[in-house]
């Protein structure tokens, strides 16, 4: 048998105080009974009864535990990279307040929702960089997310190949894991779909072979909007304002090639909740497994017996003095 609590000096002092006061009470009763030439033997019944349920209450507080058994405790989690497009077109305000601000909000929701998983942050345009490696530190991730802006990377368009290669390299480091554990590796790619790079089909196939799912999130509208550049808007070689529109086709294709799903945030619909629900259904990787001894706190039995004795104490009366 084990105990959830230990007997401290405070419990000992309370018990000793109760005992001393009750002995004092008995001495007074005995003195009164002797004055009237009575023999108060029945008072000892109450003495034993009350000390018995006091003892049982102390046992209940200490929490007697027995019935030991072995139980396996597992820590389950996923490795999740969030890749955010930082090309100039992400400054378009066809979704309020802008595509990039919406991407930052989505990233913050993902970080908060998957707080028991390792999350990393990648930024990309025509190149890709690790903004934060895989970590459990939510505060650091949120801080990195708040500092995202398009000025962090060169403004030469969007290319999905570098970000896919970077995610593949980082998530492939665990090449000795089992097939079941590999199900836990996920890439969430957030972009407006304007891919000016080469064919990413080969990289997508490699991701699928490594069992790394890519979930894509398109942000923007098909009507699009002008791209702000300093105090003006971006123009083409003929001086016409460039209109950036959401192009979901490459994002849909990328998700399908890797076994993932495409989601969208536009002016009318936000599918972020669906994205979170879909990722949440993925089987997590077994990070840690250990066996511990488990016991059950059986405080209810001494407590129930003590309450019964208290009720008995109330119902039973004794006569100390007969006249």
N, C-alpha and C positions, 0 to 999 in steps of 0.2 A: 504494500500500500504506500502511496505517496500523497503529499499534501500540496494544494495549490498555494496556500498561504502558510506563513510560519508564525509561531507564537511569539509576539513581541512583548517588550516590557510594559506597554500600555495595557494589553489584555491581562497580563499578570497583576498589574496594579488594580484594575477594575475588579478582577476576581477576588483578590485579597481584601479589598475594601468591602465588597459585598459580604464576604465571609465574616469579617470583623463586626460589621454593623448587625448582621443577623445573629451572631453570638450575643451581642449586647442586647438585642431584642429578646432572645431566649432567657437571658439572665434576669431581665426585668419581669418577664412572665413568671419565671420560677419564684422570684421574690414575692410577687403579688399572690401567687398560689399558696406559698408557704404561710403567708400572713393569714390567709383564710383556711389554713390547715387542709389544703388540697394537694393532690399529687398529679401534676400535669404531664403524664407520660405521653398523651396523644400528640403533644406538640412536636415530638420527635418525628412523627410521621410526616408532618408538613415540612419539617427541616430537611429530611431526606428527599422528599418529593421535589422541593424547590431547587435544591442543589443538583438534583439529577437533571431537571430540564435546563438549568443554567449550563451544566456541563455539556448537554446535547447541543445547545445553541452555539457554544464555543466551537464544538466539533464541526457543526454546519458551516460556520464562518471560515474555519481553516480549510474546508473543502477536501474531504477524504476522497482519494481517487484510486481506483483499482480496476482490474480487468484490462491489463496492458495488452496491446496488440501492435503489430508493425504496419506502417502505412507509408506508401511511396508518394513523395511530394515532387511534382514536376514544374519546372519553369518553362513556359511556352512563349515564343515570340517570333517576330518576323524581321527581316532586314529590308528596309524600305528606303529607296532613294527618290527624292522629289526633284525633278529637273524643271527649272523655270526659264522660259524664253525671255531674254533681255534685249532683243532687237528693237529698233526704233518703232516698228509698227505696234509694239505693245503699249505705246503711249497714247494710242487712239482712244477716244472717249465714246465709242459707240455703245459701250456698257459702262455705266457710271460706277465710280468716278473715272476709271480708265481700265483698260485690259490688265495692265500690270498691277494696279491696286487690287483688282479682283483676284489675280493670281496669288498675290501675297495673302489675301484673306483666306483663300482656299488652302494654301500651305499651312497657315496658322491653325486652321481647323483640323487638318490631317495630323499635325504635331500634337495637338491637344487630345485628339481622339485615340491615337495609337501610342499612348504614353508608356505602355509596357514593352514597346518594340524599339529596336534600334533604327533611327532615322538619320539619313544624310541629305545634304542639300547640294545640288549641282546647278550652276548657271551656265547658259550657253547663248550664242548667236551663231556666227560661223565657226566659232571655237567653243570648247567646253572646259570648265574648271570646277574643281571641288571647292565649294564655299564652306561646307562643313562635312567632315567625315562622319561615318556612322557612329551615333552616340545615343545615350539615354538622357542626356542633359537637355531638357526641354527649354530651360531659360536661355541657354546659348543658342539653340536653334531659332527660338523666337526673335532673339536679338539679331541674328544674321538675316532673318526674313525681313525685319523692319528696315534694314539698310539697303535692300535691293533697289536698284535703279538702272535704267538703260545705259547710263554713262559709265558703268563698270566695265563694259566690254566694247570692242570696236564695232562701229555701225556699218557692217558690210553684208547685211542680210542674215538669213537663217539657214542653217544646215544641220539636219538631224544626225548625220553620220558621226560627227565627233562626240556628241553626247551619248549616242548609243554605244560607241566604242569605249568611252570612258566608263560607263555603267557596266559594260561587259567585263572590262578589266578588273574593276573593283569588286564586283560580285562573284567573279570567277575565282577569286583567291581561295575559296573554300572548295576546291576541286575534289577533296577526299570525303565529302559528305555523302550520305546515302541519298537515294532517290526521294525518300520521304522528307528528309530535311531540306532538300533543294526546292521544295514547293514553297518555301517561306520567302523567296527572293523576289522582290517587286520593284518595278520602276514606274513612277507616275510622271508623265511628260505633259507639261502645261504650256500651250502655245496657241497662236492664232492660225496655225496651219500653213503659213506661207514658207514653204521649204524650197530654197533656191540651190540646194546642194545636189549631190549625185544620187544615184540609186541606193537606197538603204535596204533593199531586199535581202542581200547577202548577210548583212549584220543582223537583221531581224531573224533570219533562219538560225544564225549562231546563238542568239538569245533564246530562241525556242528550244534548241538542242541542249542548252544549259538549264532549261526549265526556269528561265527568268521571264516572268510575265510583264508586259508593258501595257499599262492603262493610260490612255491618252485623254486629255481634257482640252477641248477647243473653247477658246474664249473670244467673243466678238459676235458680230452680226454679218449676214450676207449683204446687207446694204452698205456696211463699212463706214469709214470716216476718214477725215484728213489726218495726216501724220504731223504733229507739231514738232517744229525744229526751232529752238530758241524762241524768237518773237514772231515767227512766221510759220508757214506750213511747207512741207517738202514738195518740190516740183520736179518734173522730168526734164529731159534735155530741151524740150520745146517750150518750157515755162508753164506747163499745165500742172495743176495740183494733183498729187498722187493720192488715189483713194485706196486704202487698205481694207480688204474684206476677209471675213473668216472663210478659210478654205478647208473644210473638214475632210476632204478625200484622202490626203496623205496620212492624216491622223487615224482615220478609220482603217486604212490599209495596214498601217504599222501595228495597230492593236490586234487586228485579225491574224496577222502573220505570226504573232508571238503568243496567241491564245488569250489575249486580253480583251478589253472592251473599250469602246469610245464613248465619252460623255461630253456634255456641252453646257456652257454658261453663255446665254445670250440676253437680249433685252427682255425676254418674256419668261424664260425657263432657266432654272439652275438645277443641275443634276449632281451636285456635290454630294448630297445625302446618299444617292444611289451609288456613287463611287465609293464612299466610305463603307456602305453596307456590303458591297461586292468584295472589297479588300478584306473586310472583317471575316468573311466566310472562308478565306483561304486558310488551310491548315498550317498552324505555326510550327516552327522548328523546336525540337527539344533542346533547350539550352543547358539545363541542369536537372539531375535526378538524384534524390537521396532518400534514404529510408529513416524514418523517425519512430520513436515509441509513442503511442497514443494511449492515453488513459481517459476514463470517463469520470467526471466529478459527480459523486453520489451524495452531495450535500442534502438532497431532498429527503433522504430517509431519516437522518437524525433530526432534521428540521420538523418533519411531519410528526415524529414521535414526541418531540419537545412541545409542539402545539397541542397535541393530545393531552400531555401531562399538565399543561397550563390550564386547559379546559377542565380537567379533573380537579385541579387545585381550586378552581372557582366554584365548582359544584359541591365539593365535599367541605362541610363545616364541622368544626369540633368544638366541644364545650370544655373550657379550661377550668371553670369554677362552677360548682353546683352549690346552691344555697337552699 
